Amino acid sequence: MTVARILAAKGRDVVTTQAYRTLREVVAILAERRIGAIVIADAERTVLGIVSERDIVRALSESGAEALEEPVSRHMTSRVVTVHERTTIDAVMDMMTTGRFRHAPVLEHGRLAGLVSIGDVVKHRMAEIETDQRAMREYIAAG
Ligand code: AMP
């Protein structure tokens, strides 16, 4: 199964913001949208970075509340690992485990075209396991 299947189920909308926005604005968006990370993109939907709850916790720990007035570009991760629609879900799981992150922007022709979170991956993996189990039970019952 590939990333395309996840996007078909959840859609391709990605919450993004601009690099000059403050961390305070980002915190408000994360809270309002009930999400854990936001992609920093330009007008052409080129990915410039990603910032997650972890980065905000680190910024607050290092600089205190003053960090909230700083631009998100100062705290985002710029070397973003991205995937394609054709990337397998197993490969995404490996990337997330090895890289210790829970979000992967999806690029098509270099432009942002979706986002896969660890929650999406787990949900689809569970569905896959259930389908396999059902098939196995039916196979055994038929014998
Ligand atoms: P997360 O587990 O997604 O909350 O992110 C943990 C750390 O990894 C944070 O510093 C994020 O900025 C960073 N991060 C999240 N997603 C990615 C990604 N796809 N590529 C590189 N770093 C990421």
Backbone and ligand atoms as CSV (ligand in chain L), in Angstrom:
chain,resi,resn,atom,element,x,y,z
A,1,MET,N,N,0.843,-1.196,0.000
A,1,MET,CA,C,0.000,0.000,0.000
A,1,MET,C,C,0.885,1.256,0.000
A,2,THR,N,N,0.435,2.287,-0.706
A,2,THR,CA,C,1.277,3.488,-0.831
A,2,THR,C,C,0.608,4.718,-0.209
A,3,VAL,N,N,1.371,5.805,-0.172
A,3,VAL,CA,C,0.899,7.084,0.367
A,3,VAL,C,C,-0.366,7.557,-0.365
A,4,ALA,N,N,-0.471,7.213,-1.658
A,4,ALA,CA,C,-1.643,7.632,-2.449
A,4,ALA,C,C,-2.942,7.175,-1.781
A,5,ARG,N,N,-2.937,5.967,-1.190
A,5,ARG,CA,C,-4.125,5.425,-0.542
A,5,ARG,C,C,-4.517,6.291,0.678
A,6,ILE,N,N,-3.519,6.700,1.442
A,6,ILE,CA,C,-3.780,7.543,2.620
A,6,ILE,C,C,-4.368,8.878,2.178
A,7,LEU,N,N,-3.780,9.462,1.137
A,7,LEU,CA,C,-4.266,10.772,0.671
A,7,LEU,C,C,-5.682,10.666,0.110
A,8,ALA,N,N,-5.989,9.547,-0.538
A,8,ALA,CA,C,-7.337,9.360,-1.085
A,8,ALA,C,C,-8.356,9.352,0.049
A,9,ALA,N,N,-7.954,8.827,1.211
A,9,ALA,CA,C,-8.871,8.747,2.354
A,9,ALA,C,C,-8.959,10.065,3.110
A,10,LYS,N,N,-7.838,10.747,3.307
A,10,LYS,CA,C,-7.850,11.931,4.178
A,10,LYS,C,C,-7.854,13.267,3.439
A,11,GLY,N,N,-7.551,13.242,2.154
A,11,GLY,CA,C,-7.502,14.503,1.409
A,11,GLY,C,C,-6.096,15.057,1.338
A,12,ARG,N,N,-5.962,16.143,0.553
A,12,ARG,CA,C,-4.640,16.684,0.285
A,12,ARG,C,C,-4.392,18.042,0.925
A,13,ASP,N,N,-5.349,18.493,1.694
A,13,ASP,CA,C,-5.170,19.793,2.347
A,13,ASP,C,C,-4.047,19.713,3.382
A,14,VAL,N,N,-3.172,20.698,3.359
A,14,VAL,CA,C,-2.107,20.772,4.357
A,14,VAL,C,C,-2.139,22.166,4.962
A,15,VAL,N,N,-2.073,22.212,6.279
A,15,VAL,CA,C,-2.014,23.510,6.947
A,15,VAL,C,C,-0.584,24.032,6.807
A,16,THR,N,N,-0.455,25.211,6.219
A,16,THR,CA,C,0.875,25.803,6.027
A,16,THR,C,C,0.899,27.223,6.600
A,17,THR,N,N,2.106,27.727,6.762
A,17,THR,CA,C,2.244,29.123,7.141
A,17,THR,C,C,3.526,29.673,6.524
A,18,GLN,N,N,3.699,30.994,6.638
A,18,GLN,CA,C,4.877,31.631,6.052
A,18,GLN,C,C,6.002,31.730,7.076
A,19,ALA,N,N,7.237,31.784,6.554
A,19,ALA,CA,C,8.430,31.748,7.400
A,19,ALA,C,C,8.521,32.928,8.378
A,20,TYR,N,N,7.899,34.068,8.028
A,20,TYR,CA,C,8.040,35.250,8.888
A,20,TYR,C,C,7.038,35.273,10.044
A,21,ARG,N,N,6.081,34.364,10.030
A,21,ARG,CA,C,5.087,34.342,11.115
A,21,ARG,C,C,5.765,34.045,12.447
A,22,THR,N,N,5.202,34.582,13.523
A,22,THR,CA,C,5.814,34.339,14.836
A,22,THR,C,C,5.417,32.967,15.373
A,23,LEU,N,N,6.217,32.500,16.316
A,23,LEU,CA,C,5.912,31.227,16.971
A,23,LEU,C,C,4.556,31.323,17.673
A,24,ARG,N,N,4.229,32.500,18.175
A,24,ARG,CA,C,2.931,32.685,18.839
A,24,ARG,C,C,1.784,32.419,17.849
A,25,GLU,N,N,1.950,32.909,16.616
A,25,GLU,CA,C,0.908,32.674,15.597
A,25,GLU,C,C,0.816,31.184,15.265
A,26,VAL,N,N,1.969,30.534,15.206
A,26,VAL,CA,C,1.994,29.099,14.892
A,26,VAL,C,C,1.308,28.305,15.999
A,27,VAL,N,N,1.597,28.663,17.243
A,27,VAL,CA,C,0.968,27.973,18.387
A,27,VAL,C,C,-0.557,28.096,18.275
A,28,ALA,N,N,-1.036,29.270,17.917
A,28,ALA,CA,C,-2.492,29.499,17.799
A,28,ALA,C,C,-3.084,28.605,16.698
A,29,ILE,N,N,-2.365,28.480,15.591
A,29,ILE,CA,C,-2.871,27.644,14.481
A,29,ILE,C,C,-2.892,26.163,14.902
A,30,LEU,N,N,-1.804,25.715,15.545
A,30,LEU,CA,C,-1.744,24.301,15.978
A,30,LEU,C,C,-2.896,23.992,16.933
A,31,ALA,N,N,-3.164,24.922,17.843
A,31,ALA,CA,C,-4.242,24.703,18.826
A,31,ALA,C,C,-5.600,24.707,18.135
A,32,GLU,N,N,-5.814,25.688,17.279
A,32,GLU,CA,C,-7.125,25.820,16.616
A,32,GLU,C,C,-7.415,24.631,15.699
A,33,ARG,N,N,-6.374,24.191,14.956
A,33,ARG,CA,C,-6.581,23.090,14.000
A,33,ARG,C,C,-6.393,21.716,14.617
A,34,ARG,N,N,-5.979,21.701,15.870
A,34,ARG,CA,C,-5.755,20.430,16.593
A,34,ARG,C,C,-4.766,19.539,15.857
A,35,ILE,N,N,-3.618,20.120,15.510
A,35,ILE,CA,C,-2.573,19.372,14.803
A,35,ILE,C,C,-1.249,19.535,15.545
A,36,GLY,N,N,-0.279,18.682,15.194
A,36,GLY,CA,C,0.992,18.672,15.905
A,36,GLY,C,C,2.145,19.316,15.161
A,37,ALA,N,N,1.931,19.633,13.891
A,37,ALA,CA,C,3.023,20.218,13.108
A,37,ALA,C,C,2.442,21.057,11.978
A,38,ILE,N,N,3.252,22.001,11.528
A,38,ILE,CA,C,2.808,22.855,10.420
A,38,ILE,C,C,3.962,22.987,9.427
A,39,VAL,N,N,3.616,22.961,8.161
A,39,VAL,CA,C,4.633,23.075,7.109
A,39,VAL,C,C,4.809,24.553,6.762
A,40,ILE,N,N,6.074,24.957,6.629
A,40,ILE,CA,C,6.375,26.325,6.213
A,40,ILE,C,C,6.609,26.257,4.701
A,41,ALA,N,N,5.785,26.976,3.956
A,41,ALA,CA,C,5.875,26.908,2.492
A,41,ALA,C,C,5.807,28.314,1.906
A,42,ASP,N,N,6.290,28.448,0.664
A,42,ASP,CA,C,6.176,29.748,-0.004
A,42,ASP,C,C,4.934,29.751,-0.905
A,43,ALA,N,N,4.755,30.826,-1.648
A,43,ALA,CA,C,3.540,30.989,-2.456
A,43,ALA,C,C,3.419,29.908,-3.539
A,44,GLU,N,N,4.565,29.343,-3.955
A,44,GLU,CA,C,4.545,28.282,-4.986
A,44,GLU,C,C,4.368,26.889,-4.376
A,45,ARG,N,N,4.130,26.838,-3.085
A,45,ARG,CA,C,3.989,25.580,-2.332
A,45,ARG,C,C,5.285,24.765,-2.312
A,46,THR,N,N,6.399,25.482,-2.349
A,46,THR,CA,C,7.690,24.842,-2.116
A,46,THR,C,C,7.872,24.745,-0.609
A,47,VAL,N,N,8.282,23.566,-0.144
A,47,VAL,CA,C,8.451,23.365,1.297
A,47,VAL,C,C,9.770,23.998,1.765
A,48,LEU,N,N,9.672,24.897,2.739
A,48,LEU,CA,C,10.856,25.572,3.284
A,48,LEU,C,C,11.265,24.972,4.626
A,49,GLY,N,N,10.306,24.377,5.309
A,49,GLY,CA,C,10.602,23.796,6.620
A,49,GLY,C,C,9.365,23.203,7.250
A,50,ILE,N,N,9.576,22.631,8.440
A,50,ILE,CA,C,8.445,22.105,9.213
A,50,ILE,C,C,8.710,22.444,10.677
A,51,VAL,N,N,7.668,22.765,11.396
A,51,VAL,CA,C,7.828,23.027,12.826
A,51,VAL,C,C,6.768,22.223,13.562
A,52,SER,N,N,7.202,21.512,14.605
A,52,SER,CA,C,6.254,20.696,15.357
A,52,SER,C,C,6.256,21.124,16.817
A,53,GLU,N,N,5.338,20.514,17.557
A,53,GLU,CA,C,5.238,20.783,19.008
A,53,GLU,C,C,6.610,20.674,19.671
A,54,ARG,N,N,7.384,19.686,19.247
A,54,ARG,CA,C,8.707,19.448,19.867
A,54,ARG,C,C,9.607,20.667,19.740
A,55,ASP,N,N,9.581,21.301,18.542
A,55,ASP,CA,C,10.436,22.478,18.313
A,55,ASP,C,C,10.000,23.621,19.219
A,56,ILE,N,N,8.684,23.722,19.431
A,56,ILE,CA,C,8.157,24.814,20.254
A,56,ILE,C,C,8.531,24.587,21.720
A,57,VAL,N,N,8.423,23.344,22.166
A,57,VAL,CA,C,8.814,23.018,23.548
A,57,VAL,C,C,10.304,23.340,23.746
A,58,ARG,N,N,11.134,22.980,22.758
A,58,ARG,CA,C,12.575,23.242,22.860
A,58,ARG,C,C,12.843,24.744,22.907
A,59,ALA,N,N,12.158,25.493,22.034
A,59,ALA,CA,C,12.364,26.950,21.979
A,59,ALA,C,C,11.971,27.593,23.306
A,60,LEU,N,N,10.862,27.143,23.878
A,60,LEU,CA,C,10.400,27.710,25.151
A,60,LEU,C,C,11.368,27.354,26.273
A,61,SER,N,N,11.900,26.141,26.234
A,61,SER,CA,C,12.834,25.708,27.263
A,61,SER,C,C,14.136,26.513,27.185
A,62,GLU,N,N,14.592,26.789,25.960
A,62,GLU,CA,C,15.873,27.480,25.778
A,62,GLU,C,C,15.754,28.990,25.962
A,63,SER,N,N,14.678,29.591,25.454
A,63,SER,CA,C,14.589,31.056,25.433
A,63,SER,C,C,13.444,31.623,26.270
A,64,GLY,N,N,12.590,30.767,26.816
A,64,GLY,CA,C,11.444,31.271,27.574
A,64,GLY,C,C,10.393,31.846,26.644
A,65,ALA,N,N,9.439,32.578,27.219
A,65,ALA,CA,C,8.290,33.079,26.472
A,65,ALA,C,C,8.679,34.043,25.352
A,66,GLU,N,N,9.893,34.614,25.438
A,66,GLU,CA,C,10.361,35.534,24.381
A,66,GLU,C,C,10.377,34.850,23.013
A,67,ALA,N,N,10.595,33.547,23.035
A,67,ALA,CA,C,10.661,32.780,21.775
A,67,ALA,C,C,9.369,32.929,20.978
A,68,LEU,N,N,8.275,33.152,21.674
A,68,LEU,CA,C,6.970,33.243,20.999
A,68,LEU,C,C,6.901,34.415,20.022
A,69,GLU,N,N,7.742,35.432,20.234
A,69,GLU,CA,C,7.716,36.610,19.344
A,69,GLU,C,C,8.701,36.458,18.182
A,70,GLU,N,N,9.459,35.367,18.172
A,70,GLU,CA,C,10.457,35.171,17.109
A,70,GLU,C,C,9.821,34.537,15.886
A,71,PRO,N,N,10.423,34.753,14.710
A,71,PRO,CA,C,9.868,34.142,13.508
A,71,PRO,C,C,10.021,32.628,13.538
A,72,VAL,N,N,9.052,31.956,12.983
A,72,VAL,CA,C,9.067,30.485,12.986
A,72,VAL,C,C,10.294,29.951,12.237
A,73,SER,N,N,10.798,30.729,11.267
A,73,SER,CA,C,11.970,30.295,10.490
A,73,SER,C,C,13.158,30.004,11.398
A,74,ARG,N,N,13.227,30.663,12.577
A,74,ARG,CA,C,14.342,30.457,13.490
A,74,ARG,C,C,14.270,29.094,14.201
A,75,HIS,N,N,13.089,28.548,14.234
A,75,HIS,CA,C,12.888,27.307,15.016
A,75,HIS,C,C,12.479,26.105,14.178
A,76,MET,N,N,12.255,26.308,12.896
A,76,MET,CA,C,11.790,25.195,12.062
A,76,MET,C,C,12.961,24.287,11.682
A,77,THR,N,N,12.625,23.070,11.281
A,77,THR,CA,C,13.611,22.154,10.707
A,77,THR,C,C,13.615,22.418,9.202
A,78,SER,N,N,14.791,22.773,8.655
A,78,SER,CA,C,14.861,23.131,7.230
A,78,SER,C,C,15.121,21.931,6.323
A,79,ARG,N,N,15.808,20.931,6.879
A,79,ARG,CA,C,16.100,19.735,6.051
A,79,ARG,C,C,14.954,18.747,6.230
A,80,VAL,N,N,13.911,18.971,5.463
A,80,VAL,CA,C,12.690,18.186,5.626
A,80,VAL,C,C,12.750,16.909,4.784
A,81,VAL,N,N,12.448,15.800,5.416
A,81,VAL,CA,C,12.345,14.526,4.696
A,81,VAL,C,C,10.939,14.474,4.099
A,82,THR,N,N,10.857,14.298,2.790
A,82,THR,CA,C,9.549,14.279,2.122
A,82,THR,C,C,9.320,12.937,1.432
A,83,VAL,N,N,8.075,12.684,1.094
A,83,VAL,CA,C,7.747,11.423,0.398
A,83,VAL,C,C,6.950,11.756,-0.865
A,84,HIS,N,N,6.705,10.705,-1.665
A,84,HIS,CA,C,5.878,10.841,-2.865
A,84,HIS,C,C,4.614,10.012,-2.680
A,85,GLU,N,N,3.664,10.222,-3.550
A,85,GLU,CA,C,2.439,9.414,-3.509
A,85,GLU,C,C,2.750,7.937,-3.662
A,86,ARG,N,N,3.786,7.646,-4.437
A,86,ARG,CA,C,4.098,6.238,-4.710
A,86,ARG,C,C,4.985,5.606,-3.642
A,87,THR,N,N,5.405,6.366,-2.650
A,87,THR,CA,C,6.191,5.795,-1.544
A,87,THR,C,C,5.309,4.817,-0.778
A,88,THR,N,N,5.863,3.657,-0.441
A,88,THR,CA,C,5.044,2.687,0.300
A,88,THR,C,C,4.898,3.127,1.757
A,89,ILE,N,N,3.805,2.658,2.362
A,89,ILE,CA,C,3.559,3.013,3.762
A,89,ILE,C,C,4.629,2.385,4.660
A,90,ASP,N,N,5.104,1.206,4.286
A,90,ASP,CA,C,6.200,0.585,5.042
A,90,ASP,C,C,7.449,1.474,5.017
A,91,ALA,N,N,7.733,2.052,3.856
A,91,ALA,CA,C,8.913,2.924,3.745
A,91,ALA,C,C,8.733,4.177,4.610
A,92,VAL,N,N,7.513,4.713,4.640
A,92,VAL,CA,C,7.247,5.902,5.475
A,92,VAL,C,C,7.465,5.549,6.951
A,93,MET,N,N,6.989,4.365,7.349
A,93,MET,CA,C,7.179,3.920,8.742
A,93,MET,C,C,8.663,3.838,9.083
A,94,ASP,N,N,9.445,3.293,8.162
A,94,ASP,CA,C,10.899,3.192,8.382
A,94,ASP,C,C,11.535,4.571,8.529
A,95,MET,N,N,11.126,5.503,7.638
A,95,MET,CA,C,11.686,6.871,7.693
A,95,MET,C,C,11.372,7.533,9.023
A,96,MET,N,N,10.126,7.369,9.470
A,96,MET,CA,C,9.705,8.013,10.717
A,96,MET,C,C,10.435,7.404,11.917
A,97,THR,N,N,10.618,6.089,11.868
A,97,THR,CA,C,11.291,5.413,12.987
A,97,THR,C,C,12.762,5.814,13.023
A,98,THR,N,N,13.414,5.770,11.865
A,98,THR,CA,C,14.840,6.098,11.799
A,98,THR,C,C,15.085,7.577,12.093
A,99,GLY,N,N,14.253,8.444,11.496
A,99,GLY,CA,C,14.452,9.885,11.635
A,99,GLY,C,C,13.850,10.477,12.896
A,100,ARG,N,N,13.062,9.682,13.635
A,100,ARG,CA,C,12.412,10.126,14.872
A,100,ARG,C,C,11.536,11.359,14.668
A,101,PHE,N,N,10.695,11.307,13.617
A,101,PHE,CA,C,9.698,12.363,13.422
A,101,PHE,C,C,8.381,11.714,13.044
A,102,ARG,N,N,7.300,12.472,13.169
A,102,ARG,CA,C,5.958,11.888,13.021
A,102,ARG,C,C,5.143,12.508,11.881
A,103,HIS,N,N,5.823,13.315,11.049
A,103,HIS,CA,C,5.123,13.962,9.940
A,103,HIS,C,C,5.974,13.899,8.686
A,104,ALA,N,N,5.332,13.655,7.549
A,104,ALA,CA,C,6.080,13.625,6.281
A,104,ALA,C,C,5.271,14.331,5.194
A,105,PRO,N,N,5.735,15.509,4.750
A,105,PRO,CA,C,5.056,16.181,3.647
A,105,PRO,C,C,5.173,15.353,2.368
A,106,VAL,N,N,4.136,15.397,1.562
A,106,VAL,CA,C,4.123,14.671,0.288
A,106,VAL,C,C,4.368,15.690,-0.821
A,107,LEU,N,N,5.349,15.427,-1.680
A,107,LEU,CA,C,5.645,16.337,-2.792
A,107,LEU,C,C,5.260,15.704,-4.119
A,108,GLU,N,N,4.697,16.517,-5.002
A,108,GLU,CA,C,4.492,16.111,-6.400
A,108,GLU,C,C,5.076,17.224,-7.259
A,109,HIS,N,N,6.007,16.877,-8.135
A,109,HIS,CA,C,6.714,17.862,-8.963
A,109,HIS,C,C,7.320,18.980,-8.093
A,110,GLY,N,N,7.834,18.594,-6.956
A,110,GLY,CA,C,8.500,19.557,-6.078
A,110,GLY,C,C,7.569,20.435,-5.263
A,111,ARG,N,N,6.265,20.253,-5.433
A,111,ARG,CA,C,5.294,21.093,-4.713
A,111,ARG,C,C,4.565,20.277,-3.646
A,112,LEU,N,N,4.186,20.951,-2.583
A,112,LEU,CA,C,3.466,20.296,-1.494
A,112,LEU,C,C,2.115,19.779,-1.988
A,113,ALA,N,N,1.864,18.484,-1.760
A,113,ALA,CA,C,0.624,17.884,-2.288
A,113,ALA,C,C,-0.077,17.010,-1.244
A,114,GLY,N,N,0.305,17.170,0.025
A,114,GLY,CA,C,-0.336,16.400,1.083
A,114,GLY,C,C,0.603,16.242,2.259
A,115,LEU,N,N,0.094,15.644,3.323
A,115,LEU,CA,C,0.926,15.381,4.500
A,115,LEU,C,C,0.469,14.082,5.149
A,116,VAL,N,N,1.443,13.261,5.495
A,116,VAL,CA,C,1.129,11.997,6.163
A,116,VAL,C,C,1.683,12.075,7.582
A,117,SER,N,N,0.830,11.745,8.554
A,117,SER,CA,C,1.294,11.742,9.942
A,117,SER,C,C,1.415,10.305,10.420
A,118,ILE,N,N,2.075,10.120,11.557
A,118,ILE,CA,C,2.237,8.757,12.093
A,118,ILE,C,C,0.861,8.164,12.404
A,119,GLY,N,N,-0.095,9.032,12.755
A,119,GLY,CA,C,-1.456,8.556,13.026
A,119,GLY,C,C,-2.091,7.956,11.778
A,120,ASP,N,N,-1.881,8.594,10.639
A,120,ASP,CA,C,-2.417,8.068,9.365
A,120,ASP,C,C,-1.788,6.714,9.050
A,121,VAL,N,N,-0.482,6.631,9.268
A,121,VAL,CA,C,0.251,5.402,8.955
A,121,VAL,C,C,-0.248,4.251,9.826
A,122,VAL,N,N,-0.391,4.512,11.128
A,122,VAL,CA,C,-0.838,3.466,12.059
A,122,VAL,C,C,-2.255,3.022,11.696
A,123,LYS,N,N,-3.117,3.995,11.396
A,123,LYS,CA,C,-4.509,3.676,11.040
A,123,LYS,C,C,-4.565,2.723,9.826
A,124,HIS,N,N,-3.797,3.024,8.801
A,124,HIS,CA,C,-3.824,2.191,7.602
A,124,HIS,C,C,-3.155,0.837,7.819
A,125,ARG,N,N,-2.129,0.823,8.640
A,125,ARG,CA,C,-1.444,-0.441,8.940
A,125,ARG,C,C,-2.391,-1.359,9.716
A,126,MET,N,N,-3.147,-0.792,10.654
A,126,MET,CA,C,-4.106,-1.575,11.454
A,126,MET,C,C,-5.184,-2.163,10.539
A,127,ALA,N,N,-5.686,-1.339,9.607
A,127,ALA,CA,C,-6.729,-1.794,8.683
A,127,ALA,C,C,-6.204,-2.947,7.841
A,128,GLU,N,N,-4.931,-2.830,7.440
A,128,GLU,CA,C,-4.294,-3.858,6.614
A,128,GLU,C,C,-4.184,-5.176,7.399
A,129,ILE,N,N,-3.783,-5.053,8.667
A,129,ILE,CA,C,-3.630,-6.251,9.513
A,129,ILE,C,C,-4.994,-6.923,9.698
A,130,GLU,N,N,-6.040,-6.120,9.931
A,130,GLU,CA,C,-7.389,-6.679,10.113
A,130,GLU,C,C,-7.852,-7.420,8.861
A,131,THR,N,N,-7.571,-6.827,7.687
A,131,THR,CA,C,-7.949,-7.470,6.422
A,131,THR,C,C,-7.222,-8.804,6.273
A,132,ASP,N,N,-5.917,-8.828,6.605
A,132,ASP,CA,C,-5.130,-10.064,6.518
A,132,ASP,C,C,-5.695,-11.128,7.451
A,133,GLN,N,N,-6.045,-10.678,8.681
A,133,GLN,CA,C,-6.565,-11.639,9.681
A,133,GLN,C,C,-7.889,-12.240,9.223
A,134,ARG,N,N,-8.749,-11.372,8.655
A,134,ARG,CA,C,-10.061,-11.845,8.184
A,134,ARG,C,C,-9.867,-12.883,7.071
A,135,ALA,N,N,-8.953,-12.571,6.164
A,135,ALA,CA,C,-8.681,-13.483,5.048
A,135,ALA,C,C,-8.167,-14.824,5.580
A,136,MET,N,N,-7.306,-14.761,6.594
A,136,MET,CA,C,-6.745,-15.982,7.173
A,136,MET,C,C,-7.838,-16.809,7.853
A,137,ARG,N,N,-8.743,-16.119,8.599
A,137,ARG,CA,C,-9.840,-16.839,9.280
A,137,ARG,C,C,-10.742,-17.523,8.260
A,138,GLU,N,N,-11.043,-16.789,7.175
A,138,GLU,CA,C,-11.918,-17.352,6.132
A,138,GLU,C,C,-11.255,-18.551,5.459
A,139,TYR,N,N,-9.952,-18.424,5.268
A,139,TYR,CA,C,-9.184,-19.507,4.637
A,139,TYR,C,C,-9.244,-20.771,5.507
A,140,ILE,N,N,-9.050,-20.573,6.826
A,140,ILE,CA,C,-9.057,-21.705,7.764
A,140,ILE,C,C,-10.465,-22.313,7.836
A,141,ALA,N,N,-11.505,-21.431,7.923
A,141,ALA,CA,C,-12.887,-21.904,8.018
A,141,ALA,C,C,-13.288,-22.702,6.772
A,142,ALA,N,N,-12.786,-22.271,5.630
A,142,ALA,CA,C,-13.137,-22.937,4.349
A,142,ALA,C,C,-12.507,-24.341,4.271
A,143,GLY,N,N,-11.346,-24.474,4.963
A,143,GLY,CA,C,-10.654,-25.765,4.902
A,143,GLY,C,C,-11.369,-26.787,5.760
L,1,AMP,P1,P,7.519,15.372,15.155
L,1,AMP,O1,O,7.810,14.014,15.702
L,1,AMP,O2,O,6.931,15.327,13.784
L,1,AMP,O3,O,6.742,16.208,16.122
L,1,AMP,O4,O,8.921,16.105,14.929
L,1,AMP,C1,C,10.068,15.875,15.729
L,1,AMP,C2,C,11.220,16.715,15.158
L,1,AMP,O5,O,11.468,16.343,13.792
L,1,AMP,C3,C,10.968,18.220,15.119
L,1,AMP,O6,O,12.192,18.885,15.314
L,1,AMP,C4,C,10.455,18.473,13.702
L,1,AMP,O7,O,10.744,19.775,13.216
L,1,AMP,C5,C,11.238,17.441,12.922
L,1,AMP,N1,N,10.473,16.911,11.788
L,1,AMP,C6,C,9.159,16.623,11.706
L,1,AMP,N2,N,8.832,16.127,10.517
L,1,AMP,C7,C,9.985,16.078,9.800
L,1,AMP,C8,C,10.324,15.656,8.466
L,1,AMP,N3,N,9.418,15.155,7.630
L,1,AMP,N4,N,11.620,15.779,8.081
L,1,AMP,C9,C,12.568,16.265,8.918
L,1,AMP,N5,N,12.308,16.659,10.180
L,1,AMP,C10,C,11.037,16.574,10.622
